[in-house]
Amino acid sequence: MRKLTMTLAAILATASLAQAADLAELDTDADGVLSMEEFVAGHAEVDAEIFADIDTNEDGMIDPSEYEAATAEDGVLANN
């Protein structure tokens, strides 16, 4: 059981790192968040309405937690 738990933890950590890397790659000004322009550059299918759905705190930027939620298995961008 411990091996299974450790394996699952490693998989989840790897997935989080991959998402962080994706966000870092899109974050061209390296401010830790994605503007609409930065986000659309990496997700051409995103329009203002989808961006607003992802920007849950309505600050006009996608922060790491919003990006993680959007790219999660059941997130807004799960099939994109």
Biopython code that builds the backbone (N, CA, C, O; Angstrom):
import numpy as np
from Bio.PDB.StructureBuilder import StructureBuilder

atoms = [
    (1, "MET", "N", (0.832, -1.199, 0.000)),
    (1, "MET", "CA", (0.000, 0.000, 0.000)),
    (1, "MET", "C", (0.869, 1.253, 0.000)),
    (1, "MET", "O", (0.549, 2.233, -0.672)),
    (2, "ARG", "N", (1.969, 1.222, 0.753)),
    (2, "ARG", "CA", (2.855, 2.378, 0.810)),
    (2, "ARG", "C", (3.457, 2.662, -0.565)),
    (2, "ARG", "O", (3.583, 3.822, -0.957)),
    (3, "LYS", "N", (3.828, 1.610, -1.299)),
    (3, "LYS", "CA", (4.386, 1.805, -2.638)),
    (3, "LYS", "C", (3.366, 2.456, -3.561)),
    (3, "LYS", "O", (3.707, 3.337, -4.350)),
    (4, "LEU", "N", (2.116, 2.022, -3.460)),
    (4, "LEU", "CA", (1.061, 2.604, -4.279)),
    (4, "LEU", "C", (0.887, 4.084, -3.953)),
    (4, "LEU", "O", (0.769, 4.912, -4.855)),
    (5, "THR", "N", (0.872, 4.409, -2.686)),
    (5, "THR", "CA", (0.729, 5.797, -2.262)),
    (5, "THR", "C", (1.882, 6.648, -2.774)),
    (5, "THR", "O", (1.669, 7.757, -3.265)),
    (6, "MET", "N", (3.094, 6.137, -2.661)),
    (6, "MET", "CA", (4.272, 6.865, -3.126)),
    (6, "MET", "C", (4.237, 7.041, -4.650)),
    (6, "MET", "O", (4.602, 8.095, -5.172)),
    (7, "THR", "N", (3.796, 6.002, -5.346)),
    (7, "THR", "CA", (3.711, 6.074, -6.800)),
    (7, "THR", "C", (2.694, 7.131, -7.220)),
    (7, "THR", "O", (2.962, 7.942, -8.106)),
    (8, "LEU", "N", (1.541, 7.117, -6.588)),
    (8, "LEU", "CA", (0.512, 8.111, -6.908)),
    (8, "LEU", "C", (0.996, 9.525, -6.596)),
    (8, "LEU", "O", (0.739, 10.453, -7.363)),
    (9, "ALA", "N", (1.689, 9.689, -5.485)),
    (9, "ALA", "CA", (2.221, 11.006, -5.127)),
    (9, "ALA", "C", (3.222, 11.482, -6.174)),
    (9, "ALA", "O", (3.230, 12.658, -6.538)),
    (10, "ALA", "N", (4.058, 10.577, -6.655)),
    (10, "ALA", "CA", (5.045, 10.935, -7.683)),
    (10, "ALA", "C", (4.360, 11.330, -8.982)),
    (10, "ALA", "O", (4.776, 12.282, -9.643)),
    (11, "ILE", "N", (3.322, 10.610, -9.347)),
    (11, "ILE", "CA", (2.580, 10.930, -10.577)),
    (11, "ILE", "C", (1.938, 12.307, -10.459)),
    (11, "ILE", "O", (2.018, 13.111, -11.387)),
    (12, "LEU", "N", (1.312, 12.578, -9.338)),
    (12, "LEU", "CA", (0.661, 13.875, -9.136)),
    (12, "LEU", "C", (1.686, 15.007, -9.127)),
    (12, "LEU", "O", (1.434, 16.075, -9.684)),
    (13, "ALA", "N", (2.817, 14.784, -8.509)),
    (13, "ALA", "CA", (3.868, 15.804, -8.475)),
    (13, "ALA", "C", (4.380, 16.080, -9.875)),
    (13, "ALA", "O", (4.611, 17.234, -10.239)),
    (14, "THR", "N", (4.558, 15.041, -10.656)),
    (14, "THR", "CA", (5.027, 15.200, -12.034)),
    (14, "THR", "C", (4.017, 15.991, -12.852)),
    (14, "THR", "O", (4.395, 16.869, -13.628)),
    (15, "ALA", "N", (2.747, 15.689, -12.686)),
    (15, "ALA", "CA", (1.705, 16.417, -13.418)),
    (15, "ALA", "C", (1.705, 17.894, -13.027)),
    (15, "ALA", "O", (1.559, 18.761, -13.888)),
    (16, "SER", "N", (1.867, 18.184, -11.742)),
    (16, "SER", "CA", (1.906, 19.578, -11.297)),
    (16, "SER", "C", (3.106, 20.299, -11.864)),
    (16, "SER", "O", (2.998, 21.458, -12.265)),
    (17, "LEU", "N", (4.255, 19.633, -11.904)),
    (17, "LEU", "CA", (5.453, 20.240, -12.474)),
    (17, "LEU", "C", (5.278, 20.502, -13.959)),
    (17, "LEU", "O", (5.724, 21.532, -14.465)),
    (18, "ALA", "N", (4.636, 19.589, -14.655)),
    (18, "ALA", "CA", (4.402, 19.779, -16.091)),
    (18, "ALA", "C", (3.511, 20.989, -16.325)),
    (18, "ALA", "O", (3.760, 21.772, -17.242)),
    (19, "GLN", "N", (2.488, 21.149, -15.516)),
    (19, "GLN", "CA", (1.608, 22.301, -15.668)),
    (19, "GLN", "C", (2.345, 23.583, -15.342)),
    (19, "GLN", "O", (2.165, 24.595, -16.020)),
    (20, "ALA", "N", (3.183, 23.550, -14.299)),
    (20, "ALA", "CA", (3.956, 24.731, -13.949)),
    (20, "ALA", "C", (4.908, 25.101, -15.086)),
    (20, "ALA", "O", (5.082, 26.279, -15.399)),
    (21, "ALA", "N", (5.516, 24.100, -15.693)),
    (21, "ALA", "CA", (6.420, 24.360, -16.812)),
    (21, "ALA", "C", (5.647, 24.990, -17.964)),
    (21, "ALA", "O", (6.137, 25.922, -18.601)),
    (22, "ASP", "N", (4.450, 24.495, -18.234)),
    (22, "ASP", "CA", (3.633, 25.069, -19.299)),
    (22, "ASP", "C", (3.323, 26.536, -18.997)),
    (22, "ASP", "O", (3.421, 27.386, -19.883)),
    (23, "LEU", "N", (2.957, 26.830, -17.772)),
    (23, "LEU", "CA", (2.658, 28.198, -17.395)),
    (23, "LEU", "C", (3.914, 29.042, -17.537)),
    (23, "LEU", "O", (3.849, 30.150, -18.069)),
    (24, "ALA", "N", (5.050, 28.547, -17.075)),
    (24, "ALA", "CA", (6.302, 29.296, -17.168)),
    (24, "ALA", "C", (6.681, 29.560, -18.625)),
    (24, "ALA", "O", (7.193, 30.632, -18.947)),
    (25, "GLU", "N", (6.435, 28.600, -19.494)),
    (25, "GLU", "CA", (6.739, 28.777, -20.912)),
    (25, "GLU", "C", (5.864, 29.857, -21.540)),
    (25, "GLU", "O", (6.323, 30.608, -22.401)),
    (26, "LEU", "N", (4.626, 29.934, -21.119)),
    (26, "LEU", "CA", (3.697, 30.922, -21.664)),
    (26, "LEU", "C", (3.912, 32.312, -21.073)),
    (26, "LEU", "O", (3.573, 33.318, -21.695)),
    (27, "ASP", "N", (4.469, 32.359, -19.882)),
    (27, "ASP", "CA", (4.653, 33.604, -19.133)),
    (27, "ASP", "C", (5.876, 34.362, -19.663)),
    (27, "ASP", "O", (6.942, 34.350, -19.047)),
    (28, "THR", "N", (5.705, 35.010, -20.799)),
    (28, "THR", "CA", (6.842, 35.623, -21.492)),
    (28, "THR", "C", (7.464, 36.796, -20.745)),
    (28, "THR", "O", (8.642, 37.092, -20.946)),
    (29, "ASP", "N", (6.706, 37.465, -19.894)),
    (29, "ASP", "CA", (7.291, 38.562, -19.123)),
    (29, "ASP", "C", (7.729, 38.122, -17.726)),
    (29, "ASP", "O", (8.174, 38.943, -16.923)),
    (30, "ALA", "N", (7.604, 36.828, -17.439)),
    (30, "ALA", "CA", (8.091, 36.217, -16.191)),
    (30, "ALA", "C", (7.568, 36.900, -14.927)),
    (30, "ALA", "O", (8.301, 37.069, -13.953)),
    (31, "ASP", "N", (6.283, 37.292, -14.956)),
    (31, "ASP", "CA", (5.706, 37.912, -13.767)),
    (31, "ASP", "C", (4.911, 36.926, -12.918)),
    (31, "ASP", "O", (4.324, 37.310, -11.906)),
    (32, "GLY", "N", (4.888, 35.659, -13.325)),
    (32, "GLY", "CA", (4.226, 34.625, -12.528)),
    (32, "GLY", "C", (2.761, 34.425, -12.837)),
    (32, "GLY", "O", (2.130, 33.526, -12.280)),
    (33, "VAL", "N", (2.204, 35.245, -13.713)),
    (33, "VAL", "CA", (0.803, 35.121, -14.118)),
    (33, "VAL", "C", (0.718, 35.278, -15.632)),
    (33, "VAL", "O", (1.656, 35.752, -16.273)),
    (34, "LEU", "N", (-0.410, 34.876, -16.187)),
    (34, "LEU", "CA", (-0.604, 34.968, -17.630)),
    (34, "LEU", "C", (-1.641, 36.032, -17.960)),
    (34, "LEU", "O", (-2.763, 36.015, -17.453)),
    (35, "SER", "N", (-1.238, 36.952, -18.815)),
    (35, "SER", "CA", (-2.191, 37.926, -19.351)),
    (35, "SER", "C", (-3.022, 37.219, -20.415)),
    (35, "SER", "O", (-2.724, 36.089, -20.800)),
    (36, "MET", "N", (-4.048, 37.883, -20.876)),
    (36, "MET", "CA", (-4.874, 37.339, -21.956)),
    (36, "MET", "C", (-3.995, 37.053, -23.179)),
    (36, "MET", "O", (-4.127, 35.998, -23.801)),
    (37, "GLU", "N", (-3.110, 37.976, -23.524)),
    (37, "GLU", "CA", (-2.252, 37.812, -24.696)),
    (37, "GLU", "C", (-1.332, 36.599, -24.547)),
    (37, "GLU", "O", (-1.190, 35.808, -25.479)),
    (38, "GLU", "N", (-0.705, 36.454, -23.372)),
    (38, "GLU", "CA", (0.184, 35.315, -23.136)),
    (38, "GLU", "C", (-0.589, 34.005, -23.194)),
    (38, "GLU", "O", (-0.126, 33.022, -23.773)),
    (39, "PHE", "N", (-1.770, 34.002, -22.586)),
    (39, "PHE", "CA", (-2.561, 32.780, -22.522)),
    (39, "PHE", "C", (-3.032, 32.358, -23.907)),
    (39, "PHE", "O", (-2.951, 31.181, -24.260)),
    (40, "VAL", "N", (-3.516, 33.298, -24.681)),
    (40, "VAL", "CA", (-4.014, 32.998, -26.022)),
    (40, "VAL", "C", (-2.876, 32.526, -26.928)),
    (40, "VAL", "O", (-3.100, 31.704, -27.816)),
    (41, "ALA", "N", (-1.669, 33.030, -26.718)),
    (41, "ALA", "CA", (-0.520, 32.591, -27.517)),
    (41, "ALA", "C", (-0.293, 31.087, -27.380)),
    (41, "ALA", "O", (0.170, 30.441, -28.319)),
    (42, "GLY", "N", (-0.614, 30.535, -26.225)),
    (42, "GLY", "CA", (-0.449, 29.105, -26.010)),
    (42, "GLY", "C", (-1.719, 28.298, -26.159)),
    (42, "GLY", "O", (-1.674, 27.071, -26.253)),
    (43, "HIS", "N", (-2.843, 28.975, -26.181)),
    (43, "HIS", "CA", (-4.150, 28.319, -26.281)),
    (43, "HIS", "C", (-5.003, 29.108, -27.272)),
    (43, "HIS", "O", (-5.888, 29.868, -26.879)),
    (44, "ALA", "N", (-4.731, 28.921, -28.538)),
    (44, "ALA", "CA", (-5.393, 29.703, -29.585)),
    (44, "ALA", "C", (-6.905, 29.578, -29.566)),
    (44, "ALA", "O", (-7.601, 30.481, -30.029)),
    (45, "GLU", "N", (-7.427, 28.482, -29.041)),
    (45, "GLU", "CA", (-8.874, 28.261, -29.027)),
    (45, "GLU", "C", (-9.588, 29.063, -27.941)),
    (45, "GLU", "O", (-10.816, 29.046, -27.867)),
    (46, "VAL", "N", (-8.832, 29.760, -27.103)),
    (46, "VAL", "CA", (-9.416, 30.506, -25.986)),
    (46, "VAL", "C", (-9.899, 31.871, -26.468)),
    (46, "VAL", "O", (-9.190, 32.599, -27.163)),
    (47, "ASP", "N", (-11.118, 32.186, -26.077)),
    (47, "ASP", "CA", (-11.639, 33.516, -26.354)),
    (47, "ASP", "C", (-11.828, 34.242, -25.020)),
    (47, "ASP", "O", (-11.543, 33.679, -23.963)),
    (48, "ALA", "N", (-12.295, 35.458, -25.062)),
    (48, "ALA", "CA", (-12.444, 36.269, -23.854)),
    (48, "ALA", "C", (-13.374, 35.616, -22.830)),
    (48, "ALA", "O", (-13.142, 35.718, -21.625)),
    (49, "GLU", "N", (-14.411, 34.957, -23.300)),
    (49, "GLU", "CA", (-15.362, 34.306, -22.386)),
    (49, "GLU", "C", (-14.703, 33.145, -21.637)),
    (49, "GLU", "O", (-14.883, 33.005, -20.427)),
    (50, "ILE", "N", (-13.949, 32.323, -22.344)),
    (50, "ILE", "CA", (-13.256, 31.203, -21.694)),
    (50, "ILE", "C", (-12.197, 31.739, -20.735)),
    (50, "ILE", "O", (-12.058, 31.238, -19.619)),
    (51, "PHE", "N", (-11.450, 32.756, -21.167)),
    (51, "PHE", "CA", (-10.449, 33.370, -20.294)),
    (51, "PHE", "C", (-11.110, 33.842, -19.001)),
    (51, "PHE", "O", (-10.576, 33.617, -17.915)),
    (52, "ALA", "N", (-12.257, 34.489, -19.109)),
    (52, "ALA", "CA", (-12.977, 34.980, -17.931)),
    (52, "ALA", "C", (-13.424, 33.825, -17.036)),
    (52, "ALA", "O", (-13.406, 33.953, -15.812)),
    (53, "ASP", "N", (-13.823, 32.701, -17.629)),
    (53, "ASP", "CA", (-14.203, 31.530, -16.835)),
    (53, "ASP", "C", (-13.009, 30.994, -16.038)),
    (53, "ASP", "O", (-13.163, 30.553, -14.899)),
    (54, "ILE", "N", (-11.825, 31.036, -16.644)),
    (54, "ILE", "CA", (-10.617, 30.539, -15.981)),
    (54, "ILE", "C", (-10.153, 31.514, -14.907)),
    (54, "ILE", "O", (-9.664, 31.096, -13.858)),
    (55, "ASP", "N", (-10.301, 32.801, -15.160)),
    (55, "ASP", "CA", (-9.870, 33.859, -14.235)),
    (55, "ASP", "C", (-10.892, 34.007, -13.109)),
    (55, "ASP", "O", (-11.655, 34.973, -13.077)),
    (56, "THR", "N", (-10.899, 33.063, -12.204)),
    (56, "THR", "CA", (-11.948, 32.999, -11.180)),
    (56, "THR", "C", (-11.901, 34.156, -10.188)),
    (56, "THR", "O", (-12.934, 34.517, -9.624)),
    (57, "ASN", "N", (-10.720, 34.751, -9.959)),
    (57, "ASN", "CA", (-10.677, 35.891, -9.036)),
    (57, "ASN", "C", (-10.868, 37.229, -9.745)),
    (57, "ASN", "O", (-10.798, 38.288, -9.122)),
    (58, "GLU", "N", (-11.112, 37.169, -11.059)),
    (58, "GLU", "CA", (-11.467, 38.325, -11.879)),
    (58, "GLU", "C", (-10.464, 39.477, -11.806)),
    (58, "GLU", "O", (-10.847, 40.647, -11.774)),
    (59, "ASP", "N", (-9.150, 39.122, -11.779)),
    (59, "ASP", "CA", (-8.131, 40.165, -11.750)),
    (59, "ASP", "C", (-7.508, 40.424, -13.123)),
    (59, "ASP", "O", (-6.575, 41.217, -13.248)),
    (60, "GLY", "N", (-8.030, 39.748, -14.151)),
    (60, "GLY", "CA", (-7.525, 39.947, -15.497)),
    (60, "GLY", "C", (-6.270, 39.148, -15.817)),
    (60, "GLY", "O", (-5.667, 39.328, -16.875)),
    (61, "MET", "N", (-5.880, 38.274, -14.913)),
    (61, "MET", "CA", (-4.692, 37.438, -15.097)),
    (61, "MET", "C", (-5.015, 36.003, -14.690)),
    (61, "MET", "O", (-5.895, 35.754, -13.866)),
    (62, "ILE", "N", (-4.278, 35.062, -15.290)),
    (62, "ILE", "CA", (-4.403, 33.659, -14.896)),
    (62, "ILE", "C", (-3.216, 33.344, -14.002)),
    (62, "ILE", "O", (-2.072, 33.364, -14.455)),
    (63, "ASP", "N", (-3.481, 33.052, -12.729)),
    (63, "ASP", "CA", (-2.402, 32.711, -11.803)),
    (63, "ASP", "C", (-2.186, 31.198, -11.809)),
    (63, "ASP", "O", (-2.980, 30.468, -12.404)),
    (64, "PRO", "N", (-1.128, 30.717, -11.160)),
    (64, "PRO", "CA", (-0.828, 29.282, -11.206)),
    (64, "PRO", "C", (-1.977, 28.380, -10.739)),
    (64, "PRO", "O", (-2.195, 27.320, -11.326)),
    (65, "SER", "N", (-2.708, 28.776, -9.703)),
    (65, "SER", "CA", (-3.799, 27.920, -9.235)),
    (65, "SER", "C", (-4.957, 27.901, -10.236)),
    (65, "SER", "O", (-5.589, 26.863, -10.426)),
    (66, "GLU", "N", (-5.237, 29.029, -10.872)),
    (66, "GLU", "CA", (-6.282, 29.073, -11.896)),
    (66, "GLU", "C", (-5.871, 28.246, -13.108)),
    (66, "GLU", "O", (-6.694, 27.549, -13.701)),
    (67, "TYR", "N", (-4.595, 28.329, -13.472)),
    (67, "TYR", "CA", (-4.091, 27.554, -14.608)),
    (67, "TYR", "C", (-4.169, 26.060, -14.314)),
    (67, "TYR", "O", (-4.567, 25.270, -15.170)),
    (68, "GLU", "N", (-3.788, 25.685, -13.109)),
    (68, "GLU", "CA", (-3.854, 24.275, -12.717)),
    (68, "GLU", "C", (-5.295, 23.764, -12.753)),
    (68, "GLU", "O", (-5.552, 22.664, -13.241)),
    (69, "ALA", "N", (-6.226, 24.556, -12.240)),
    (69, "ALA", "CA", (-7.633, 24.155, -12.258)),
    (69, "ALA", "C", (-8.152, 24.030, -13.692)),
    (69, "ALA", "O", (-8.906, 23.106, -13.997)),
    (70, "ALA", "N", (-7.758, 24.942, -14.565)),
    (70, "ALA", "CA", (-8.237, 24.931, -15.952)),
    (70, "ALA", "C", (-7.691, 23.751, -16.737)),
    (70, "ALA", "O", (-8.369, 23.221, -17.617)),
    (71, "THR", "N", (-6.461, 23.334, -16.422)),
    (71, "THR", "CA", (-5.839, 22.241, -17.156)),
    (71, "THR", "C", (-5.991, 20.890, -16.478)),
    (71, "THR", "O", (-5.503, 19.883, -16.992)),
    (72, "ALA", "N", (-6.660, 20.851, -15.332)),
    (72, "ALA", "CA", (-6.920, 19.593, -14.636)),
    (72, "ALA", "C", (-7.845, 18.713, -15.476)),
    (72, "ALA", "O", (-8.451, 19.182, -16.439)),
    (73, "GLU", "N", (-7.945, 17.477, -15.116)),
    (73, "GLU", "CA", (-8.739, 16.500, -15.880)),
    (73, "GLU", "C", (-10.167, 16.960, -16.123)),
    (73, "GLU", "O", (-10.734, 16.684, -17.180)),
    (74, "ASP", "N", (-10.756, 17.661, -15.157)),
    (74, "ASP", "CA", (-12.143, 18.141, -15.314)),
    (74, "ASP", "C", (-12.210, 19.661, -15.499)),
    (74, "ASP", "O", (-13.272, 20.263, -15.341)),
    (75, "GLY", "N", (-11.075, 20.276, -15.834)),
    (75, "GLY", "CA", (-11.011, 21.725, -15.999)),
    (75, "GLY", "C", (-11.521, 22.206, -17.341)),
    (75, "GLY", "O", (-11.809, 21.415, -18.240)),
    (76, "VAL", "N", (-11.626, 23.518, -17.457)),
    (76, "VAL", "CA", (-12.134, 24.165, -18.658)),
    (76, "VAL", "C", (-11.355, 23.757, -19.900)),
    (76, "VAL", "O", (-11.936, 23.626, -20.977)),
    (77, "LEU", "N", (-10.045, 23.556, -19.763)),
    (77, "LEU", "CA", (-9.201, 23.208, -20.912)),
    (77, "LEU", "C", (-8.858, 21.734, -20.998)),
    (77, "LEU", "O", (-7.933, 21.362, -21.720)),
    (78, "ALA", "N", (-9.571, 20.896, -20.289)),
    (78, "ALA", "CA", (-9.241, 19.478, -20.211)),
    (78, "ALA", "C", (-9.166, 18.810, -21.578)),
    (78, "ALA", "O", (-8.318, 17.943, -21.787)),
    (79, "ASN", "N", (-10.004, 19.179, -22.484)),
    (79, "ASN", "CA", (-10.031, 18.527, -23.813)),
    (79, "ASN", "C", (-9.282, 19.312, -24.874)),
    (79, "ASN", "O", (-9.353, 18.968, -26.053)),
    (80, "ASN", "N", (-8.565, 20.363, -24.483)),
    (80, "ASN", "CA", (-7.857, 21.223, -25.454)),
    (80, "ASN", "C", (-6.378, 20.980, -25.401)),
    (80, "ASN", "O", (-5.622, 21.608, -26.142)),
]
sb = StructureBuilder()
sb.init_structure("model")
sb.init_model(0)
sb.init_chain("A")
sb.init_seg("    ")
for serial, (resi, resn, name, xyz) in enumerate(atoms, 1):
    if name == "N":
        sb.init_residue(resn, " ", resi, " ")
    sb.init_atom(name, np.array(xyz, "f"), 0.0, 1.0, " ", f" {name:<3s}", serial, name[0])
structure = sb.get_structure()
